[in-house]
Amino acid sequence: MQNKTKLMLGGALATAISMGAIGDANAGPMGKMAMEKCYGINAAYKNDCQSPGHSCAGQDSKARDPQAFVAVPAGLCAKIDGGSTKKKG
């Protein structure tokens, strides 16, 4: 019974390691993923930028503000309903 447990744990560990390697392959230079600004998708108080009416990240009380952005992995913004890589309004 111990051999089966060791084999299962070894397989799980190998899978986890290989999935980590796949994730790193999608990252940009120096292991950092390329990010882009995505406007119009923020939740209230979850923006990453200054917008009209406030000067700091996390202060936008309006959800889905077309002038507030959230940083997302490059290419994801176009797939989000209402997301735009350009400011609106």
Stockholm file with secondary structure:
# STOCKHOLM 1.0

chainA/1-89         MQNKTKLMLGGALATAISMGAIGDANAGPMGKMAMEKCYGINAAYKNDCQSPGHSCAGQDSKARDPQAFVAVPAGLCAKIDGGSTKKKG
#=GR chainA/1-89 SS CHHHHHHHHHHHHHHHHHHHHHHHHTSCGGGCCCEEEEETCCCTTCCSSCBTTBSSTTCCCSTTCTTCEEEEETTCGGGSTTCBSSCCC
#=GC SS_cons        CHHHHHHHHHHHHHHHHHHHHHHHHTSCGGGCCCEEEEETCCCTTCCSSCBTTBSSTTCCCSTTCTTCEEEEETTCGGGSTTCBSSCCC
//
